[in-house]
Amino acid sequence: MADEKDKGTPVAVAPGTPGSGENVCRCCEGKGKLVDGGACPDCNGTGKINAPIGGA
């Protein structure tokens, strides 16, 4: 379910992808957990994602 907050979420890419770097997960705001207490599916509970930088 995409909501207004999801529009700016960077697309996660595989670690080690050239032109990418670590970023805070916007789905859970870096907490690793959702409002219901479950692990965030976007970052697998880490609070961080590997995102493209500058169009990688």
MDAnalysis code that builds the backbone (N, CA, C; Angstrom):
import MDAnalysis as mda
import numpy as np

u = mda.Universe.empty(168, n_residues=56, atom_resindex=np.repeat(np.arange(56), 3), trajectory=True)
u.add_TopologyAttr("name", ["N", "CA", "C"] * 56)
u.add_TopologyAttr("resid", np.arange(1, 57))
u.add_TopologyAttr("resname", ["MET", "ALA", "ASP", "GLU", "LYS", "ASP", "LYS", "GLY", "THR", "PRO", "VAL", "ALA", "VAL", "ALA", "PRO", "GLY", "THR", "PRO", "GLY", "SER", "GLY", "GLU", "ASN", "VAL", "CYS", "ARG", "CYS", "CYS", "GLU", "GLY", "LYS", "GLY", "LYS", "LEU", "VAL", "ASP", "GLY", "GLY", "ALA", "CYS", "PRO", "ASP", "CYS", "ASN", "GLY", "THR", "GLY", "LYS", "ILE", "ASN", "ALA", "PRO", "ILE", "GLY", "GLY", "ALA"])
u.atoms.positions = np.array([
    [0.833, -1.187, 0.000],
    [0.000, 0.000, 0.000],
    [0.875, 1.247, 0.000],
    [0.904, 1.944, -1.059],
    [1.674, 3.180, -1.129],
    [0.853, 4.326, -0.565],
    [1.455, 5.103, 0.301],
    [0.800, 6.298, 0.780],
    [1.669, 7.496, 0.428],
    [1.306, 8.671, 0.895],
    [2.021, 9.895, 0.545],
    [3.499, 9.812, 0.942],
    [3.815, 9.208, 2.085],
    [5.187, 9.122, 2.560],
    [6.046, 8.269, 1.632],
    [5.475, 7.260, 0.986],
    [6.234, 6.340, 0.143],
    [6.727, 6.969, -1.156],
    [6.166, 8.092, -1.566],
    [6.530, 8.675, -2.858],
    [8.009, 9.030, -2.940],
    [8.646, 9.391, -1.821],
    [10.047, 9.777, -1.852],
    [10.989, 8.668, -1.440],
    [10.489, 7.478, -1.201],
    [11.331, 6.388, -0.740],
    [12.279, 5.939, -1.838],
    [13.589, 5.953, -1.546],
    [14.524, 5.476, -2.555],
    [14.334, 3.984, -2.805],
    [14.589, 3.567, -4.012],
    [14.497, 2.155, -4.350],
    [15.756, 1.483, -3.815],
    [15.586, 0.418, -3.058],
    [16.738, -0.300, -2.525],
    [17.433, -1.069, -3.643],
    [18.756, -1.091, -3.576],
    [19.556, -1.836, -4.543],
    [20.467, -2.795, -3.773],
    [21.048, -3.741, -4.473],
    [21.919, -4.731, -3.833],
    [23.167, -4.063, -3.256],
    [23.598, -4.504, -2.073],
    [24.844, -3.972, -1.514],
    [26.001, -4.174, -2.498],
    [26.874, -3.177, -2.561],
    [28.011, -3.250, -3.473],
    [27.727, -2.713, -4.857],
    [26.480, -2.321, -5.130],
    [26.145, -1.740, -6.424],
    [26.903, -0.423, -6.583],
    [27.657, -0.271, -7.676],
    [28.371, 0.993, -7.885],
    [27.407, 2.174, -7.875],
    [27.789, 3.257, -7.232],
    [26.945, 4.445, -7.175],
    [25.813, 4.318, -6.176],
    [25.990, 3.478, -5.159],
    [24.950, 3.335, -4.141],
    [25.578, 3.492, -2.765],
    [24.718, 3.709, -1.771],
    [25.206, 3.861, -0.409],
    [24.099, 3.617, 0.590],
    [24.476, 3.540, 1.849],
    [23.525, 3.274, 2.922],
    [22.668, 4.505, 3.172],
    [21.392, 4.270, 3.427],
    [20.448, 5.346, 3.692],
    [19.463, 4.865, 4.751],
    [18.845, 5.798, 5.440],
    [17.822, 5.476, 6.429],
    [16.571, 4.998, 5.699],
    [15.987, 3.930, 6.187],
    [14.752, 3.414, 5.600],
    [13.616, 4.382, 5.897],
    [12.946, 4.850, 4.870],
    [11.854, 5.803, 5.058],
    [10.548, 5.127, 5.447],
    [10.437, 3.851, 5.185],
    [9.214, 3.134, 5.543],
    [9.042, 3.107, 7.062],
    [10.131, 2.800, 7.777],
    [10.071, 2.704, 9.242],
    [10.799, 3.867, 9.916],
    [11.291, 4.823, 9.125],
    [12.020, 5.989, 9.615],
    [13.271, 5.593, 10.400],
    [13.910, 4.500, 9.985],
    [15.154, 4.062, 10.588],
    [15.002, 3.270, 11.877],
    [13.766, 2.987, 12.276],
    [13.525, 2.263, 13.528],
    [13.626, 0.753, 13.378],
    [13.414, 0.255, 12.165],
    [13.450, -1.182, 11.933],
    [12.144, -1.886, 12.248],
    [11.216, -1.166, 12.838],
    [9.916, -1.744, 13.187],
    [8.790, -0.858, 12.685],
    [7.686, -1.498, 12.364],
    [6.501, -0.771, 11.936],
    [5.675, -0.381, 13.157],
    [4.643, 0.410, 12.939],
    [3.776, 0.864, 14.018],
    [3.189, -0.317, 14.792],
    [2.890, -1.408, 14.113],
    [2.295, -2.573, 14.773],
    [3.324, -3.418, 15.528],
    [4.608, -3.017, 15.491],
    [5.656, -3.734, 16.209],
    [6.389, -4.774, 15.395],
    [5.896, -5.064, 14.202],
    [6.545, -6.055, 13.340],
    [7.769, -5.478, 12.657],
    [8.664, -6.354, 12.231],
    [9.865, -5.921, 11.515],
    [9.484, -5.281, 10.186],
    [10.172, -4.239, 9.825],
    [9.917, -3.542, 8.560],
    [10.322, -4.444, 7.396],
    [9.429, -4.643, 6.428],
    [9.758, -5.497, 5.290],
    [10.742, -4.846, 4.305],
    [10.818, -3.527, 4.292],
    [11.717, -2.850, 3.351],
    [13.183, -2.989, 3.745],
    [13.471, -2.938, 5.053],
    [14.862, -2.996, 5.516],
    [15.157, -4.264, 6.322],
    [14.184, -5.158, 6.411],
    [14.337, -6.403, 7.177],
    [14.694, -6.148, 8.636],
    [14.179, -5.045, 9.185],
    [14.371, -4.747, 10.599],
    [15.671, -4.052, 10.954],
    [16.478, -3.661, 9.961],
    [17.763, -3.013, 10.249],
    [17.643, -1.499, 10.389],
    [16.611, -0.910, 9.775],
    [16.463, 0.538, 9.771],
    [17.263, 1.213, 8.673],
    [17.991, 0.418, 7.875],
    [18.836, 0.966, 6.809],
    [18.596, 0.214, 5.511],
    [18.730, 0.937, 4.411],
    [18.655, 0.333, 3.086],
    [19.873, 0.780, 2.282],
    [20.196, 0.059, 1.243],
    [21.234, 0.460, 0.302],
    [20.505, 1.089, -0.878],
    [20.737, 2.394, -1.098],
    [19.988, 3.140, -2.105],
    [20.902, 3.705, -3.186],
    [20.357, 3.870, -4.389],
    [21.145, 4.491, -5.454],
    [21.418, 5.955, -5.158],
    [22.593, 6.430, -5.547],
    [22.958, 7.823, -5.376],
    [23.198, 8.413, -6.764],
    [22.517, 9.474, -7.085],
    [22.743, 10.144, -8.355],
    [22.378, 9.332, -9.570],
    [21.332, 8.536, -9.484],
    [20.840, 7.793, -10.633],
    [21.539, 6.479, -10.895],
    [22.137, 5.891, -9.872],
    [22.840, 4.603, -10.045],
    [21.875, 3.520, -10.474],
])
